[in-house]
Amino acid sequence: MGHEPRFADPYRAVTPLKAEEPDWHRSYNDPESQLSRRLDVVKRRLDEALGALRMATPRILSLCAGDGRDVIPVLAARPPAEKGLALLVEKDPVLAQRATQEAVAAGLKTIHVRCGDAADPALYRDWLPVNILLLCGIFGNVSEEDITTTISAISALIASEGMVIWTRGRSQPDLRPRIRSWFTAAGLQEVSFDGDPEPFGVGVASVTKPDPATRLLPQRLFTFLD
């Protein structure tokens, strides 16, 4: 009862919010910015993952989804029978509403937006397991312990043969190599990794042999650092 989604139906009328987008998010307006270059890689890897799954209606979950500028254009460009079902979870109401509006503009009735805390699995438990999970813009803002907690929960979030797409910057300490090893230790197989010379990393890993013992979800996956 306490997790009623806002903007769950992208075709429901919503009242535009007057607040502006977060300052950090405006970097996406510069096509040469680090965030824009990372976005291009994420979209390419998402499109490849959808093609590799060879499923008519794969289920996608994007945590801390922002305004959905990675998922929405990729699904919009795919053939009608291959668009899949997507749930975007975003805490910022301005970005969540923008994602709703972008989904409507793209004619994507298969995209749903929930405005809430993506670290709380109760908000999207009904959507699990998914075939593709996006963890973009998270690992650079949480503790190492929370990164490992989230990775350990992957088997409870993703169906067998599903994939996870994650990102992490090169900021010191550079945790990208360790994060890749943590995914391997959790039983996932690395599909690809885009890193140097870029100051960011975009990884893709697949769940090949899910361990039933790891299918329990924690109450929280992570907490953003101040």
C-alpha positions in Angstrom: 0.0 0.0 0.0 2.9 2.4 0.7 4.5 1.9 -2.7 1.7 3.0 -5.0 3.6 4.1 -8.2 3.4 7.6 -9.5 3.3 8.0 -13.3 2.8 4.1 -13.6 0.7 4.5 -16.7 2.5 6.7 -19.3 -0.7 7.4 -21.1 -2.4 8.8 -18.0 -2.7 12.6 -18.0 -0.1 14.3 -15.7 0.3 17.8 -14.5 3.6 19.3 -15.7 6.0 20.0 -12.8 7.5 23.5 -12.7 10.8 22.4 -11.1 13.9 22.3 -13.3 16.1 19.3 -14.0 19.0 18.7 -11.6 22.2 20.7 -12.4 24.3 17.6 -13.0 21.8 16.2 -15.5 22.3 19.2 -17.8 25.7 17.7 -18.9 23.6 15.5 -21.2 22.9 18.6 -23.2 26.5 18.6 -24.4 27.0 15.8 -26.9 30.8 15.8 -26.1 30.4 15.5 -22.3 31.4 12.4 -20.4 27.8 11.5 -19.6 26.7 11.8 -23.2 29.6 9.6 -24.4 28.7 7.1 -21.7 25.1 7.2 -22.7 25.9 6.3 -26.3 27.8 3.2 -25.1 24.9 2.2 -22.8 22.4 2.5 -25.6 24.5 0.5 -28.0 25.0 -2.3 -25.4 21.3 -2.3 -24.6 20.4 -2.7 -28.2 22.9 -5.6 -28.5 21.6 -7.3 -25.4 18.0 -7.1 -26.7 19.2 -8.6 -30.0 21.1 -11.4 -28.2 18.1 -12.4 -26.1 16.0 -13.2 -29.2 12.8 -12.7 -27.2 9.6 -11.1 -28.4 8.8 -9.3 -25.2 11.9 -9.1 -22.9 11.3 -7.5 -19.5 13.6 -4.6 -18.7 14.2 -2.9 -15.4 16.2 0.4 -15.1 17.0 1.6 -11.6 17.8 5.3 -11.1 16.5 5.6 -14.6 16.6 9.4 -14.9 14.4 10.5 -17.8 14.9 7.2 -19.6 17.1 8.6 -22.3 18.9 5.3 -22.6 16.0 2.9 -22.7 13.3 4.9 -24.5 15.1 5.7 -27.8 16.5 2.2 -28.0 13.1 0.6 -27.7 11.5 3.2 -30.0 14.0 2.3 -32.8 13.3 -1.5 -32.6 10.7 -3.3 -34.7 7.2 -3.3 -33.2 7.3 -6.9 -32.2 10.7 -6.6 -30.4 10.2 -3.5 -28.2 9.8 -5.4 -25.0 8.4 -4.3 -21.7 10.3 -1.8 -19.6 9.9 -0.4 -16.0 11.8 2.8 -15.2 12.3 3.6 -11.5 13.4 7.1 -10.7 13.2 9.1 -7.4 13.4 12.6 -8.8 9.8 13.6 -9.8 10.9 16.0 -12.5 13.0 13.3 -14.3 10.3 10.6 -13.7 7.6 12.8 -15.3 9.9 13.6 -18.2 10.4 9.9 -18.8 6.7 9.5 -18.8 6.3 12.3 -21.4 9.1 10.9 -23.6 7.5 7.5 -23.6 4.2 9.0 -24.7 5.9 11.0 -27.4 7.6 7.9 -28.7 4.3 6.0 -28.7 5.7 3.4 -26.3 2.8 1.9 -24.4 5.1 -0.8 -23.1 7.1 1.5 -20.9 6.0 2.2 -17.4 7.5 4.7 -14.9 7.5 4.6 -11.1 8.6 7.5 -9.1 10.3 6.2 -6.0 13.4 4.9 -4.3 15.1 2.5 -6.7 17.1 1.0 -3.7 13.9 -0.5 -2.3 13.1 -3.8 -4.1 9.5 -3.7 -2.8 8.8 -0.9 -5.3 9.3 -3.3 -8.3 9.1 -6.8 -6.8 6.0 -7.4 -9.0 8.2 -6.9 -12.1 10.8 -9.5 -11.2 12.6 -11.4 -12.6 13.6 -9.4 -15.6 15.7 -10.2 -18.7 17.7 -7.0 -18.7 18.7 -4.9 -15.7 20.3 -1.5 -16.0 22.4 -0.2 -13.1 23.7 3.0 -14.6 24.9 6.0 -12.6 24.7 4.0 -9.3 28.0 2.5 -8.5 29.9 5.8 -8.4 27.5 7.2 -5.8 27.3 4.4 -3.2 29.7 2.5 -0.9 31.8 -0.5 -1.9 29.6 -2.6 0.5 26.5 -1.5 -1.3 28.0 -2.3 -4.6 28.7 -5.9 -3.5 25.2 -6.1 -1.9 23.6 -5.1 -5.2 25.7 -7.5 -7.2 24.9 -10.3 -4.8 21.2 -9.7 -5.4 21.4 -10.0 -9.2 20.2 -13.6 -9.2 17.0 -12.5 -7.5 16.5 -9.7 -10.0 17.4 -11.3 -13.3 16.0 -14.5 -14.9 18.4 -17.2 -16.2 20.3 -16.1 -19.3 19.4 -12.5 -18.5 21.9 -9.6 -18.6 22.9 -6.6 -16.5 24.3 -3.4 -17.8 26.3 -1.3 -15.2 28.4 1.8 -15.2 31.2 3.2 -13.0 33.5 6.2 -13.5 37.3 6.0 -13.3 37.4 8.4 -10.2 39.8 7.3 -7.5 39.8 4.8 -6.2 39.2 3.2 -9.6 36.9 0.4 -8.7 36.1 -0.8 -12.2 38.5 -3.8 -12.1 37.2 -4.9 -8.7 33.6 -4.5 -9.7 34.2 -6.7 -12.7 35.7 -9.3 -10.4 32.8 -9.0 -8.0 30.3 -9.8 -10.9 32.4 -12.9 -11.8 32.5 -14.0 -8.1 28.8 -13.7 -8.0 28.5 -16.3 -10.8 27.9 -13.9 -13.7 29.8 -14.1 -17.0 31.2 -10.9 -18.5 29.9 -10.2 -22.0 31.7 -6.9 -22.7 33.4 -4.0 -21.0 34.0 -0.6 -22.4 36.6 1.4 -20.4 40.0 3.1 -21.1 40.8 5.5 -22.6 37.4 6.8 -21.5 37.0 8.0 -17.9 34.1 5.7 -17.4 33.3 2.0 -17.6 30.2 0.3 -19.1 30.0 -3.4 -18.3 27.6 -6.1 -19.5 27.3 -9.4 -17.7 25.0 -12.4 -18.0 23.4 -14.8 -15.5 24.3 -18.3 -16.8 23.7 -20.5 -13.7 21.7 -18.7 -11.1 22.2 -19.9 -7.6 18.9 -20.5 -5.8 20.6 -19.7 -2.5 21.2 -16.1 -3.6 17.6 -15.4 -4.7 16.7 -13.6 -1.5 16.4 -9.8 -1.9 17.7 -7.5 0.8 15.5 -4.8 2.2 17.7 -2.2 0.5 20.2 -2.5 -2.3 22.1 0.7 -1.7 22.1 4.2 -0.2 23.5 7.2 -2.1 26.4 8.9 -0.3 26.1 12.6 0.5 
